[in-house]
Amino acid sequence: MATSGKVIRCRAAIAWAVGKPLSVEEIEVAPPKAREVRVKIVATGICRTDDHVLEGTFPDAEFPVILGHEGAGIVESIGEGVTSVKPGDKVILFGLPHCGECSFCLNPDSNYCLKSHFSEPQNLLPDKTSRFTCKGKQIHYFLWTSTFSEYTVVPEYTLAKIDAAAPLDKVCVLGCAFSTGYGAAINTAKVKPGSTCAIFGLGGVGLSTVMGCKAAGAARIIAIDINQDKFAKAKQLGATECINPRDFKKPIQQVLTEMTGHGVDYSFEVFGTADTLVAALASCNMNTGVCVMIGEPPAGSTVPIDPFLLLSGRTIKGTLVGGWKMGDAIPKLVTSYLQKKFNSDLLITHTLPFAKINEGFELLRAGKSIRSVLLY
């Protein structure tokens, strides 16, 4: 491409500080260095995790920063040594790297990677520099993806080439929301046919969990949220019952235990608070129940758990992006999408031009959207 090897000037939404609206600015994006890829972002979803950074509750984020980690685009140029993609390829970016070389990547049972933010911050590229500048200032990355920019430069192991037939404005949600919820049911919980499931929190990830439970053959899928506007969509995607904790005087774990006899087989906490995690754990069967933590609690928070909840045999486990090894899984998930094996399009309630990014965040905070996708 004509821009290869040159600095590109483009628009990006910058978070200058905690609690401030995003500011759409002109930035400079430097060319990719070795094993880096510069991508023209076509579409990106707005995820609650991006909002956690703006609230100041995401661990170790640094400002100023370009957020966004659920993006799809087209490779503009590649750095030296890049072999998995070439200019013109369609790609999906993902915030959990897949380096393919660390002990976790080499373990077939693991989907973690030592290059992840949980091991060392992904606020600057691996060489501890940024390819973004604005008004002479270096701008930080978020999870090495930073998809709230028309162009981004990322390590090769944070994207995957996908089928050229894939509509980028739809499959971008496979980079985070859909994969996380669907995989939590299929891969992490390994939901069995005929089982009973409860999902706490019905945003994009929670509704994807509903879809995963249905695909796995669960007989009862109980969807839980304090926002009843989410219930129609939950039922459309496979929920058999929807309940609002505010409709009951007793704790929701007691309600679920009474509804099911001995608690659910699988519970999924997608809201991200200590209270809902305790409720999710207590609402599953005391011996064989599995509680999967998907939601992200605020950094530094702790969860008080009665040890007898675990002594009797319950399992509590976490999941990152639904247990998928992203580099391998994303192309396959896109193929499944194109074969209509699932309909992740139903998560997308709003499509907005990039300039309306703050409006997209307002819809999220007001509970009016499931997924808003921004188009450049």
C-alpha positions, -999 to 999 in steps of 0.1 A, spaced: 0 0 0 11 36 -6 12 42 32 35 13 39 66 25 59 52 59 65 36 76 95 -2 76 91 -23 105 105 -58 94 115 -86 98 141 -85 81 174 -106 84 207 -82 92 235 -89 88 272 -68 116 287 -78 108 324 -101 88 346 -137 99 345 -134 121 314 -153 116 282 -132 102 253 -118 129 230 -116 122 193 -83 136 181 -59 134 152 -30 111 160 2 98 143 6 61 140 42 50 132 49 20 109 52 -14 124 85 -27 137 97 -63 136 69 -89 143 43 -61 144 13 -55 121 -5 -22 113 -42 -27 109 -69 -4 94 -97 -9 119 -131 -12 101 -154 -20 131 -150 -22 169 -174 -31 197 -177 -12 230 -171 -35 260 -177 -30 297 -140 -36 302 -132 -4 283 -155 14 307 -138 -1 337 -106 17 326 -125 50 324 -139 44 359 -104 37 372 -112 1 383 -91 -18 357 -57 -29 372 -25 -11 360 -40 9 331 -21 40 322 -33 73 308 -34 89 282 -47 57 265 -65 46 234 -90 19 245 -109 -7 225 -101 -44 223 -129 -59 202 -119 -49 167 -118 -63 132 -100 -47 103 -77 -51 73 -39 -55 74 -23 -23 60 14 -32 64 36 -57 82 69 -55 100 100 -77 94 95 -113 103 57 -114 102 45 -146 85 9 -152 96 -7 -123 77 -1 -101 47 -14 -67 36 -51 -69 26 -59 -98 49 -90 -95 71 -82 -99 108 -97 -99 142 -77 -85 171 -78 -100 207 -66 -87 240 -53 -120 254 -22 -127 233 -13 -161 219 25 -160 215 27 -198 208 61 -201 226 55 -197 264 49 -226 287 12 -217 289 8 -215 251 25 -249 247 2 -265 272 -28 -279 253 -51 -274 284 -42 -237 289 -54 -207 269 -33 -182 290 -2 -165 276 27 -151 296 26 -120 275 -8 -111 290 -16 -81 311 -20 -104 341 17 -112 340 30 -78 328 11 -47 316 2 -44 279 2 -6 281 32 -3 258 43 -27 231 68 -54 240 98 -31 233 83 -6 259 74 20 233 42 31 216 34 37 180 8 63 189 15 100 194 -9 129 198 2 166 202 37 154 207 28 130 236 32 93 237 -2 76 240 -5 43 258 -21 11 245 -48 -10 261 -43 -47 259 -20 -41 229 -51 -37 207 -63 -1 210 -91 -5 184 -106 30 191 -82 43 164 -86 42 126 -52 25 125 -34 5 152 0 -13 154 -1 -46 173 22 -76 179 16 -104 154 4 -127 181 -26 -105 191 -45 -110 158 -56 -138 135 -64 -139 98 -100 -147 91 -121 -158 61 -123 -130 35 -160 -135 33 -166 -125 69 -185 -92 75 -162 -72 98 -190 -51 112 -205 -83 126 -176 -106 135 -158 -80 155 -178 -92 186 -160 -125 183 -128 -108 195 -142 -105 231 -179 -107 240 -192 -137 221 -161 -158 225 -159 -151 263 -195 -160 271 -200 -189 247 -166 -204 256 -173 -201 293 -202 -225 289 -187 -248 263 -150 -249 273 -147 -238 310 -179 -252 326 -183 -280 300 -221 -277 304 -237 -312 300 -269 -319 281 -300 -318 303 -284 -297 330 -296 -265 347 -277 -232 343 -280 -198 359 -264 -167 343 -260 -136 365 -258 -105 342 -272 -102 308 -249 -79 288 -231 -90 257 -210 -116 275 -239 -129 297 -262 -133 267 -234 -151 248 -232 -175 279 -269 -181 274 -262 -191 238 -234 -214 249 -255 -231 275 -282 -237 249 -257 -250 223 -244 -274 250 -280 -288 255 -289 -274 289 -325 -281 298 -331 -251 320 -313 -217 315 -322 -192 342 -312 -156 332 -308 -131 361 -306 -93 358 -320 -62 376 -327 -47 342 -359 -64 328 -354 -49 294 -328 -76 288 -353 -105 293 -368 -106 259 -334 -109 242 -323 -135 268 -354 -156 259 -348 -152 222 -313 -166 227 -324 -196 247 -332 -186 284 -361 -207 297 -367 -184 327 -358 -148 335 -357 -134 371 -351 -101 387 -335 -103 422 -354 -71 431 -387 -90 428 -378 -111 458 -374 -104 495 -350 -134 500 -315 -137 486 -313 -147 450 -293 -179 459 -322 -190 481 -347 -183 452 -326 -204 428 -321 -232 452 -359 -234 458 -366 -231 420 -343 -261 413 -345 -283 444 -308 -285 452 -293 -256 433 -282 -253 396 -256 -275 380 -237 -245 366 -237 -208 375 -220 -180 356 -211 -147 372 -209 -121 345 -216 -89 364 -183 -85 382 -191 -78 419 -182 -97 451 -219 -99 460 -230 -116 427 -200 -140 428 -210 -151 463 -246 -155 452 -236 -174 421 -214 -198 441 -241 -204 467 -268 -210 441 -251 -240 426 -255 -276 437 -235 -282 469 -215 -312 457 -212 -311 419 -221 -275 412 -197 -255 391 -195 -217 394 -176 -199 366 -164 -163 372 -165 -143 340 -172 -108 353 -143 -85 362 -145 -72 398 -129 -38 406 -91 -40 411 -82 -46 447 -116 -60 458 -119 -92 478 -146 -118 480 -158 -132 514 -166 -169 509 -179 -193 534 -154 -222 531 -182 -248 537 -196 -238 503 -165 -254 489 -158 -282 514 -190 -300 503 -176 -303 467 -186 -272 448 -161 -258 422 -154 -222 415 -133 -213 385 -124 -183 364 -122 -180 326 -103 -157 303 -120 -151 269 -139 -183 273 -110 -206 275 -101 -203 238 -65 -202 225 -74 -171 205 -49 -174 176 -63 -209 168 -99 -204 178 -108 -171 161 -105 -183 125 -126 -214 134 -152 -194 152 -155 -171 122 -160 -202 100 -187 -215 123 -203 -180 122 -203 -181 84 -219 -216 85 -246 -202 108 -238 -225 137 -246 -195 160 -260 -161 155 -238 -136 173 -254 -108 153 -283 -108 178 -259 -92 204 -254 -61 182 -282 -37 192 -266 -4 179 -243 5 151 -228 40 153 -203 61 134 -170 63 152 -175 100 160 -204 90 183 -182 68 205 -192 87 237 -229 81 228 -221 44 226 -207 45 261 -237 63 274 -260 36 259 -239 9 277 -240 27 311 -278 33 308 -284 -4 301 -299 5 267 -275 -15 245 -261 -50 245 -233 -43 220 -227 -11 202 -205 -14 172 -186 16 159 -178 19 122 -150 40 108 
